[in-house]
Amino acid sequence: MKKPEHHIFVCCSFRMNGTPQGVCAKSGAPALLQYLEEELADRGLNSVAVSSTGCLKVCDRGPALVVYPENWWFGRIDSEEAIDAVIDSIENGAPAAEYLLAE
């Protein structure tokens, strides 16, 4: 496998025992994960890897995801439009300010 140019980590807020908890899982992050993968494929962005993660510890701003190597943290990713904005960010090289989390 070729090393991806970008890697998106989607918080699905799973705990060690496998039980989904927290804002991201309860707010539909797993379903949005599927849309994210499909939209990347539709756009031909084969150099972007996607992984689900445990809790990213930004529950008050979830659902959340992180894009590497840019280290862009996005919050309130709760719709297909929000996912589209994140993908647009990768394509355009600038983060979607309306979803970007401040430090």
WOKA-V151286 format. One record per pair of residues at least 12 apart in sequence whose C-alpha atoms are under 8 Angstrom apart, sorted by the first residue. I is the first residue (numbers start at 1). GAP is how many residues later the second one is. If there is no record, write none. Layout:
BEGIN
i->{I:I}
gap->{GAP:GAP}
END
This chain:
BEGIN
i->{3:4:4:4:5:5:5:6:6:6:6:6:6:7:7:7:7:7:7:7:8:8:8:8:8:8:8:8:9:9:9:9:9:9:9:10:10:10:10:10:10:10:10:10:11:11:11:11:11:11:11:11:11:11:11:12:12:12:12:12:12:12:12:12:13:13:13:13:13:14:14:14:15:15:22:22:23:23:23:23:24:24:24:24:25:27:27:27:28:28:29:29:32:32:32:32:33:35:35:36:37:39:40:58:61:61:62:62:62:62:63:63:63:63:64:64:65:72:72:72:73:73:73:74:74:74:74:75:75:75:76:77:82}
gap->{44:43:44:45:42:43:64:41:42:43:61:62:63:41:42:43:44:60:61:62:40:41:42:43:57:58:59:60:41:42:43:44:56:57:58:19:23:40:41:42:43:54:55:56:13:14:18:41:42:43:44:45:52:53:54:12:13:17:18:40:41:42:43:51:12:40:41:42:43:39:40:41:39:40:33:37:36:37:39:40:35:38:39:40:38:35:36:51:35:50:34:49:46:47:48:51:19:45:48:47:13:45:47:17:14:15:13:14:15:16:12:13:14:15:12:13:12:23:28:29:27:28:29:12:25:26:27:24:25:26:23:22:17}
END
